[in-house]
Amino acid sequence: MTTASGELAQPLLEALEVFAGSGRVLVALDFDGVLAPLVDDPMSAAPLPGSVAALQRLAGTSDVALVSGRALADLRLLSRAPAAAVLVGGHGTQCSLDGEDGGQVLTEAEARLLARVTAQLEEIAAAHEGVAVEHKPMSAVLHTRRADRAVAAEATRRAVDGPGSDPGVHCLRGKEVVEIAVVPLGKGAGLLRLRDRLAAAGPAVGAVLYAGDDVTDEDAFAALGEADVTVKVGPGETAARFRVADPQGMATLLTALADLRDAAAAR
Ligand SMILES: O=P(O)(O)OC[C@H]1O[C@H](O[C@H]2O[C@H](CO)[C@@H](O)[C@H](O)[C@H]2O)[C@H](O)[C@@H](O)[C@@H]1O
């Protein structure tokens, strides 16, 4: 945990020291709630300057990736990630190594299903004040953060019990969101695919650090092993081994890690 003064807890610091000495490493991070504090308007999310600066430094010594539920195009627009960073969007389904669209193209049947699900979510949003729909290449997302709590609960219930229960869709719950996708989504698979692709093009990746704040990140935590460092940002049950309090704690962690990697490179 980061302490009240923003320092890193000793066990986490020790794990970062071991990680920093593990040769080639992959630093993979969730975006919303980890680099960027959560805000009402998804397109106003912005990473903390401390994290942006630390990631720029880390990109000189480490492989850096963002692994986000965001559409790849939005991640490019909002993340301020280093140019060398790999961007994985759509909860693991789109990868910047695969070109502009991230390599995911829907079949005609999937596109029809997405249009139907999107229309159903738009109908729910229109009937609930403060509720809106975000459009992504493989999914549609009902956002309830701005709604009255009872209204949010009712809109969520209608989305989950309605289009979220249709055959052929994949329904994910996140922080104030219900996401309905027409292809399977999973950050764990996307993260392992990326690690293996990097290793195929160079030395093996000695360890991965992954940090996330939402239930959708549990899949990535579970996919990693003993040599890896997993960090939950904020409260809530988790399979991650370590925790920081908030995105500011993440900026502190990334700065400490950049220092440790610089020191390891200088040895
Ligand atoms: O995997 P992530 O990078 O954490 O993306 C997860 C979802 O993030 C966005 O929604 C969340 O952040 C919004 C902006 O702060 C907030 O308003 C919303 O309540 C959060 O759930 C994004 O809009 C989704 O598409 C992502 O799946």
The ligand as an SDF file (V2000), in Angstrom:
LIG
                    3D

 27 28  0  0  0  0  0  0  0  0999 V2000
   -9.1900   -0.6570  -18.5700 O   0  0  0  0  0  0  0  0  0  0  0  0
   -9.2990    0.8020  -18.3030 P   0  0  0  0  0  0  0  0  0  0  0  0
   -8.2450    1.6080  -18.9660 O   0  0  0  0  0  0  0  0  0  0  0  0
   -9.4050    1.1020  -16.8290 O   0  0  0  0  0  0  0  0  0  0  0  0
  -10.6960    1.2110  -18.9480 O   0  0  0  0  0  0  0  0  0  0  0  0
  -11.8930    0.7840  -18.3030 C   0  0  0  0  0  0  0  0  0  0  0  0
  -13.0340    1.6610  -18.7390 C   0  0  0  0  0  0  0  0  0  0  0  0
  -12.5880    3.0050  -18.5370 O   0  0  0  0  0  0  0  0  0  0  0  0
  -13.4980    4.0350  -18.8920 C   0  0  0  0  0  0  0  0  0  0  0  0
  -14.5360    4.0570  -17.9330 O   0  0  0  0  0  0  0  0  0  0  0  0
  -14.0570    4.3530  -16.6210 C   0  0  0  0  0  0  0  0  0  0  0  0
  -13.4420    5.6550  -16.6210 O   0  0  0  0  0  0  0  0  0  0  0  0
  -14.3440    6.7440  -16.9400 C   0  0  0  0  0  0  0  0  0  0  0  0
  -13.5170    8.0220  -16.9890 C   0  0  0  0  0  0  0  0  0  0  0  0
  -12.8520    8.2370  -15.7780 O   0  0  0  0  0  0  0  0  0  0  0  0
  -15.4600    6.7870  -15.8880 C   0  0  0  0  0  0  0  0  0  0  0  0
  -16.3770    7.8240  -16.1830 O   0  0  0  0  0  0  0  0  0  0  0  0
  -16.1990    5.4210  -15.8620 C   0  0  0  0  0  0  0  0  0  0  0  0
  -17.1590    5.4110  -14.8320 O   0  0  0  0  0  0  0  0  0  0  0  0
  -15.1890    4.2890  -15.6220 C   0  0  0  0  0  0  0  0  0  0  0  0
  -15.8050    3.0020  -15.6810 O   0  0  0  0  0  0  0  0  0  0  0  0
  -13.9890    3.8600  -20.3110 C   0  0  0  0  0  0  0  0  0  0  0  0
  -14.9870    4.8190  -20.5770 O   0  0  0  0  0  0  0  0  0  0  0  0
  -14.4660    2.4440  -20.5870 C   0  0  0  0  0  0  0  0  0  0  0  0
  -14.7120    2.2960  -21.9770 O   0  0  0  0  0  0  0  0  0  0  0  0
  -13.3490    1.4780  -20.2100 C   0  0  0  0  0  0  0  0  0  0  0  0
  -13.7490    0.1370  -20.4610 O   0  0  0  0  0  0  0  0  0  0  0  0
  1  2  2  0
  2  3  1  0
  2  4  1  0
  2  5  1  0
  5  6  1  0
  6  7  1  0
  7  8  1  0
  7 26  1  0
  8  9  1  0
  9 10  1  0
  9 22  1  0
 10 11  1  0
 11 12  1  0
 11 20  1  0
 12 13  1  0
 13 14  1  0
 13 16  1  0
 14 15  1  0
 16 17  1  0
 16 18  1  0
 18 19  1  0
 18 20  1  0
 20 21  1  0
 22 23  1  0
 22 24  1  0
 24 25  1  0
 24 26  1  0
 26 27  1  0
M  END
$$$$
